[in-house]
Amino acid sequence: MAGLKRIGFTKPQSEGQAAALELVHQPPATSIIVLPTSSGKSALFFSVAAMAEQQTVIVVVPFAALVDDMVDRGQKAGLTCEEWLGPHLCGEMQQLVVVSADRAVTGEFRHYAKGLELYGHLAHMFFDESHVAFTDTSYRERLRELWTLRYMDCLFTCLTATLMVQLEDVLRDKLLIPDARLFRRSTARRTIRYSVQDSGDEAPSVFGLRVIQSLVLPAGKRGVIYVRSYATGGIISGALKCPFYKAQADEKGELLQEWMRSCGWIVATGALGTGINIEDIIFVVYIDRPYGLTSFA
């Protein structure tokens, strides 16, 4: 548990995290780790990075907001950590490099990672929220190329809280990891209640707005409203006078931080994806049909 102590923790927060820590510090060549939400999955790669000597740990994450969150948390854990934005921005060797999934499949990034590998500086590659390799490819075509991460000859670990047992082999197939060792703990969330409402002939944005306005969001609590289009997002955020988080916005990092400070509602596209540790979210609303059932996980 030396790596855990180096990032500021005295002990694992659960039996599942403790067992997973043992796995990533003495790992097989490829592995899939399924742990419940808020179980401390990020501590797995933070602790590996903390123990690496003259080596880098790479973490691939699928969502823009998650990249910023991961870099911030890595630096607060005492790691040298930065986002990979391109070959011309690579400075000194970092303990942890965070890269978005869209950039991870580019030739420039593979060249960078391969260089680390050839010089013996690539310790481990983690793919966080790895279920997106097959759940989100209908609207993010680049995610179909994530199998190219396997060009790197290094330890490779997939992390997720959203992988049904029936889909384990699908993930193995999509990422070319047929022999990956599977580690799983229960991801059942007994405190969640689901509701599906049919808007009928009414526009989903109009119907959804009325439903949202009927919900009571207590002071200090948060709610997220997911939309499939910028047009719908603009309508909802304008009516509620709340922020709208989307990928094509220069100020999205500041917008997210302001929402985290002030609470209330936020409207978002899929750019605000899973994996971000934000407390006090009590409502998640989808306007129109989600991209898949895993969106409800």
C-alpha positions in Angstrom: 0.0 0.0 0.0 3.0 2.3 -0.3 1.7 3.9 -3.4 -1.6 4.7 -1.7 0.3 6.4 1.2 2.3 8.5 -1.3 -0.8 10.1 -2.6 -2.1 10.9 0.9 -4.3 8.0 1.9 -3.6 5.9 5.0 -5.7 2.9 4.0 -8.0 1.6 1.2 -11.6 2.9 1.4 -13.1 -0.5 0.7 -12.2 -4.2 0.3 -12.7 -3.9 -3.4 -10.3 -1.0 -3.8 -7.7 -2.9 -1.7 -7.9 -6.0 -3.8 -7.8 -3.9 -7.0 -4.7 -2.1 -5.7 -2.9 -5.4 -5.2 -3.8 -6.3 -8.8 -2.5 -3.1 -10.5 0.7 -3.2 -8.5 1.4 -6.8 -9.5 -0.6 -6.8 -12.7 -1.1 -9.3 -15.6 -0.4 -8.0 -19.1 -4.0 -6.9 -19.6 -6.9 -6.6 -17.1 -10.4 -5.2 -16.7 -11.4 -3.8 -13.3 -15.1 -3.2 -12.6 -15.7 -1.2 -9.4 -18.8 0.7 -8.2 -19.1 4.5 -8.6 -17.2 6.5 -6.0 -15.1 3.5 -5.0 -11.8 5.1 -5.6 -10.8 3.8 -9.1 -8.6 6.8 -9.8 -6.4 5.9 -6.7 -5.4 2.8 -8.7 -3.5 4.7 -11.4 -2.5 7.6 -9.0 -0.7 5.1 -6.7 1.0 3.3 -9.7 2.2 6.7 -10.9 3.5 7.6 -7.4 5.6 4.4 -7.3 7.0 4.7 -10.9 10.7 5.7 -11.1 11.8 7.5 -14.3 8.6 6.2 -15.9 5.2 7.6 -17.0 1.7 6.3 -16.5 -0.7 7.2 -19.2 -4.5 7.5 -18.5 -6.9 7.7 -21.4 -10.2 9.3 -20.5 -13.2 9.8 -22.8 -14.7 13.1 -21.7 -13.4 16.7 -21.8 -14.5 17.5 -18.2 -12.9 14.3 -16.9 -9.5 15.2 -18.4 -9.5 18.5 -16.4 -10.8 16.9 -13.3 -8.1 14.1 -13.5 -5.2 16.5 -14.0 -6.4 18.6 -11.1 -6.8 15.7 -8.8 -3.4 14.2 -9.8 -1.6 17.4 -9.0 -3.4 17.7 -5.7 -2.2 14.1 -4.9 1.4 15.4 -5.3 2.1 13.9 -8.7 3.8 15.6 -11.7 0.8 15.5 -14.0 -0.3 17.1 -17.2 -2.7 16.7 -20.1 -1.3 15.6 -23.5 -2.3 18.2 -26.0 0.2 17.5 -28.8 3.9 16.6 -29.4 5.0 20.2 -29.5 3.8 20.7 -25.9 5.7 17.7 -24.3 8.0 19.0 -21.6 9.8 17.1 -18.8 8.8 13.6 -18.1 5.6 13.4 -16.0 4.6 10.7 -13.5 1.1 10.9 -15.0 -0.1 11.9 -18.4 -3.8 12.3 -19.1 -5.1 12.2 -22.6 -8.6 12.4 -24.1 -9.8 9.4 -26.0 -10.1 11.5 -29.2 -6.4 12.5 -29.1 -5.2 9.0 -27.9 -6.1 7.5 -31.3 -4.1 10.0 -33.3 -0.8 9.1 -34.9 0.9 11.9 -33.0 -0.1 10.5 -29.7 0.8 6.9 -30.6 4.2 8.1 -31.7 4.7 9.8 -28.4 3.6 6.8 -26.4 5.7 4.4 -28.5 8.7 6.6 -27.9 8.2 6.2 -24.1 7.9 2.5 -24.5 11.0 2.1 -26.6 13.1 4.0 -24.1 11.7 2.0 -21.2 9.7 5.0 -19.8 6.1 3.7 -20.3 5.1 2.0 -17.0 1.4 1.4 -17.5 -1.6 2.5 -19.6 -5.0 2.8 -18.0 -8.3 3.4 -19.9 -10.8 5.0 -17.6 -14.5 4.6 -18.3 -13.5 2.0 -20.8 -17.1 1.0 -21.6 -17.3 3.9 -24.1 -15.2 1.8 -26.5 -18.5 0.3 -27.6 -21.3 2.3 -25.9 -20.5 5.7 -27.4 -19.2 4.9 -30.9 -22.5 5.7 -32.7 -21.9 9.4 -32.3 -18.1 9.5 -31.6 -16.5 7.7 -34.5 -13.0 8.1 -33.2 -13.8 5.8 -30.3 -14.0 3.0 -32.7 -10.2 3.3 -33.1 -9.4 2.8 -29.4 -8.1 -0.7 -30.2 -5.0 1.0 -31.6 -3.9 1.6 -28.0 -2.8 -2.0 -28.1 0.1 -1.1 -30.4 1.9 -0.2 -27.2 3.7 -3.1 -25.6 3.0 -2.2 -22.0 0.7 -3.1 -19.1 -2.9 -2.2 -20.0 -5.8 -1.9 -17.6 -9.4 -1.0 -18.3 -11.5 0.7 -15.6 -15.2 1.1 -15.4 -18.3 1.0 -13.2 -20.6 0.4 -16.2 -20.0 -3.0 -17.7 -22.8 -5.6 -17.6 -21.6 -9.2 -17.3 -23.1 -9.9 -20.7 -20.9 -7.3 -22.3 -17.6 -8.4 -20.9 -16.6 -10.2 -24.1 -17.7 -7.2 -26.2 -15.2 -5.0 -24.5 -12.5 -7.7 -24.9 -13.2 -7.9 -28.6 -13.4 -4.1 -29.2 -10.0 -3.5 -27.5 -8.2 -6.7 -28.6 -7.7 -7.9 -25.1 -9.1 -11.5 -25.3 -7.1 -12.8 -22.4 -7.6 -9.9 -20.0 -8.0 -10.9 -16.4 -11.4 -9.7 -15.0 -11.7 -8.2 -11.5 -15.3 -7.3 -10.5 -17.2 -6.1 -7.5 -20.9 -5.4 -7.3 -21.9 -2.1 -9.0 -25.6 -2.2 -7.9 -26.8 1.2 -6.8 -29.8 0.7 -4.5 -30.4 4.4 -3.8 -31.4 5.2 -7.4 -35.0 5.5 -8.7 -35.7 5.6 -12.4 -38.6 7.1 -14.3 -39.4 7.2 -18.0 -42.0 9.6 -19.3 -43.4 9.7 -22.8 -43.8 13.2 -24.3 -46.2 11.9 -26.9 -46.8 14.4 -29.7 -45.3 17.2 -27.7 -41.8 18.4 -28.4 -39.4 16.6 -25.9 -37.8 20.0 -25.0 -41.2 21.5 -24.1 -42.4 18.4 -22.2 -39.0 17.9 -20.5 -38.8 21.6 -19.4 -42.2 21.2 -17.7 -41.1 18.1 -15.9 -37.9 19.7 -14.7 -39.7 22.8 -13.4 -41.9 20.5 -11.4 -38.9 19.0 -9.6 -37.9 20.5 -6.3 -34.1 21.0 -6.1 -33.2 21.8 -2.5 -30.6 24.5 -1.8 -27.0 23.1 -2.0 -28.0 20.3 -4.3 -27.4 19.8 -8.0 -29.1 18.4 -11.1 -27.8 17.6 -14.5 -29.9 17.8 -17.7 -28.5 15.9 -20.7 -29.5 16.9 -24.2 -28.6 15.5 -27.6 -28.4 18.8 -29.5 -27.0 22.3 -28.9 -30.4 23.7 -30.0 -32.3 21.9 -27.3 -29.6 22.7 -24.8 -29.9 26.4 -25.6 -33.7 26.3 -25.1 -33.5 24.5 -21.7 -30.6 26.5 -20.3 -32.2 29.8 -21.4 -35.5 28.9 -19.7 -33.9 27.8 -16.5 -31.2 30.5 -16.6 -28.5 27.9 -15.9 -25.2 27.1 -17.5 -24.9 25.0 -20.6 -21.8 22.7 -20.8 -20.7 21.6 -24.2 -17.6 20.4 -25.9 -17.3 23.4 -28.3 -16.9 26.0 -25.6 -13.6 27.7 -24.6 -14.8 28.5 -21.1 -16.2 25.1 -20.3 -13.7 24.4 -17.5 -14.5 27.7 -15.7 -18.2 27.1 -16.3 -18.0 23.7 -14.6 -16.1 25.0 -11.7 -18.6 27.8 -11.2 -21.5 25.3 -11.2 -19.7 23.2 -8.7 -19.4 26.2 -6.4 -22.9 27.5 -6.8 -25.0 24.3 -7.2 -28.4 24.2 -9.0 -29.0 22.9 -12.5 -26.6 22.5 -15.4 -27.5 21.5 -19.0 -24.9 19.4 -20.8 -24.2 17.3 -23.8 -22.3 14.0 -23.6 -19.1 16.0 -23.2 -20.0 16.1 -19.5 -19.7 12.3 -19.2 -19.4 9.7 -16.5 -16.5 9.5 -14.0 -16.4 13.0 -12.5 -16.7 13.1 -8.7 -19.2 15.8 -8.1 -21.1 15.6 -4.8 -24.8 16.4 -4.1 -26.2 15.5 -7.5 -29.8 14.3 -6.8 -31.4 14.6 -10.3 -30.2 13.4 -13.7 -32.6 14.2 -16.5 -32.4 13.1 -20.1 -34.3 15.2 -22.7 -35.2 12.9 -25.6 -33.9 9.4 -25.9 -30.5 8.6 -24.5 -27.9 7.0 -26.7 -28.1 3.7 -24.8 -29.2 2.1 -21.6 -25.8 2.5 -20.1 -26.5 6.2 -19.9 -28.8 5.4 -17.0 -26.0 3.6 -15.1 
